[in-house]
């Protein structure tokens, strides 16, 4: 494993931890050259999941892209990164447990919004506003009113 700081290939594992569901192994590593530490994750490479976009284009499921979108929705909110990572793992597990290897982007978006509802209301509305492409404040208010009705 190359050091992200000095690109040296000589590193050692300092600590290793399995995730709760044993699907991911987290390793703390130390570079033998510059002595800086970094974290790597090892997960089982499974059958690739393809996301079918609204326009019919297909792209491979990208955990990092999903994380960027959720982090953006949670920006300036009191949501720890550990909860975001757990949420993403839940979403990924749900997607991979589906019967098909092709998932419509609409279905993925609904899964994300459903999970975000229980994490943070503001993050949910932010994500929904981008995902559903709100054109004006009326659409935004309508989504917010629906959310408030369901949460009461």
N, C-alpha and C positions, 0 to 999 in steps of 0.2 A: 504494500500500500504506500503510495507516494505521499509525502508530507505536503499539505496545502500551502505551507509557508516557504519552504526552501526546496521543494521538489525532490528531496532525498528519498530513495526507495527503502532505506533501512529504518524500520519502526518496530516498536514492541507494543504488545497489548498490556495495558496496565490494569484494566478492569473489564469484566464482561458481565452483562445482565440480559436475561431473557425477558420478553414482554409477558404480561399476564396470560395471554392466550397462546404463548409459545410460537407466535408467527414471525417475530422479529428478534434479532439478537443485536444488542447495542454494545459497542466496544469503545472504550477509551484507549487511545493510543498515544505514545510518546515518540517523537522523532529522536533517533539516536545521534543526529547531527546537531540540530538547533535546540533540542530539549523542549520544544513547544508541544502542547497536547491538543488533540482534536478527537472528534467522535465520528465513528462510522456505524452504519446500520447494515445488517445483512437480513434479507428476506427472501423467501422462496420465490423463484421465478416461475410464474404460472402462465397459463394460456393467456395471451394478450386479449384484453377487452377492447372492443372498438366502439367508439361513440359516433352515432349517426346524427349529424348536425341537421338543423332545420332545412337547409338548402340541399340536403342529400349527400353532401360530402362526408367522408369518414376520416376519423383520426383516432389514433391509439389513446386509450385512457392514460392521462398524465397526472399522477399524484401531486407533483410539484405545481402544476398549473392550478389544480383544485386548491392546494394550500395557499397559493398567492391570492386567489379570489376570496377565500374565506378570511385570510389575514387582512385583506383590504376592507372587507365588510366589518371586521372587528376593530379596525383602527381607532385609537383613542377611546377604547372601551375597556372596562376592567375584566378582560378575559385573558387568563394565563395561556401562554403558548402550549403548555402541557395539555390543557383542555381542548385546544384547537387540534393538536396532534391526535388526541384520542378520538375526537369527532371525525377527523379524516380517516382514521383507521376503521371506525364504525361504518362510514360511508363506503370505503373500499371493500370491506368485508361483505356488505349488503349487495354491492354491485357484482362482486365475484360469486356470490351465492345464487345469482339469478340463473335461470335455465339457458339463457342465450349468451353468446359471446359478443353480440351486437346490441347495444343499449341506446335507445333514442336520447338525445341530449335533453329533451323535455322531461323524461323520466329521471335522469340524473339530477337535473335542476330541482325537481320536486323533492327528491330524497334529501338534497342539501338543505332546501328551505325547511323541510320538516324537522331536520336535526337542529338547524339554527334556531328555530322557534323556542326550543327548550334550553338553548344555551344563552342567547341574548336577544331580546326583542328588537333593539335598534339594529344589530347586525343582520337580523332576519329581514327587516324592512329595507335596509340598504341593499342586501343581496337581491331581494325581490325586485327592487326598482331597476336594477341593471338587467337581471335575468328576464323580467317581463317587459323590458323596454318601455317604461312609462313615458308617455309623450307630454303629459302635463300634470299639474298638481292635483287635478280631480282623480286621475288614476291612482296617484300616490295616496290620497285620502281614502279612496275606496278600499284599497288593500289594507290600510291601517285600521279602518273601521271593521273590516272582516276579521282581522287579527284580534282586535279588542273584544268583539262579540264572542269569539271562540275561547278566549282566555278567561272570560267571566263565567 
